[in-house]
Amino acid sequence: MDQFAILTSQPAGFFVGWGTLSLINAGLAQGKNRSGLLWFLLSLILGPIGTLVLVLMPKVRAKLF
């Protein structure tokens, strides 16, 4: 039972939420023609601040060549 209590503790939920936010930011970045992997990694560090930066950035124009 102790292992189950560890998995359901508050810090574990924090890490799950942070990881989910990083996945959402990767999807937002790809929608703006930016690197999803780069923004996923940045979001692991920046968290909600990365989301704000990503939302405020303009969409990158498609390359001609």
N, C-alpha and C positions, 0 to 999 in steps of 0.2 A: 504494500500500500504506500510506502514511503516514496517509491519511484513515481507513482501516479501523482502524488502531491507535489513533487518537484516539477513535473511537466505542466501542471496546471497553475503554477504560481504566477504572480504578477510579472516578474522579469521576463518569463518566457513569452507572455502575451505581448509585451513591449517589443521584443525582437521579431515576433511574427508580424505585428503591425508595421514595423519599420521596413521589413522585407517586402511586404505587400505594397507599401508606398513606393518602394524602389521599382517594383514591376510596373506599377501604374505610370511612373515617370518615364520608364523606358518606352512604354506605349505612346505616351504624349510626345516624346522626342521623335519617334519614328513617324508620327503623324505630321510633324513639322519638318520632315526631311533631315533629321539630325541622327547622330549615332545612338541607337538604343542601348548598346553595351556600355558606351562611355557614360551616358546619363544614368544607367543603372548603378554603375560603380560610384559615380559622383553622389547619387542619392543615398547610397549607403553611408556616406560621410556627412553630407549636408542635410539630409532628411527633408523636412517641410520647407526649409529655405530653398532647397533645390527645386521643389515644386513651384514655388513662387517665381523664381528666376526663369524657369522653363515656360511658365504660362505667359510671362511678360515679354519673352523674346519673340521676335517676328519669325514667320515661316521662311525657311531658306528656299530661294528660287531653284528650280531644277537646272541642272547643267545642260548646256547646249550640245556639248560634244562628249 
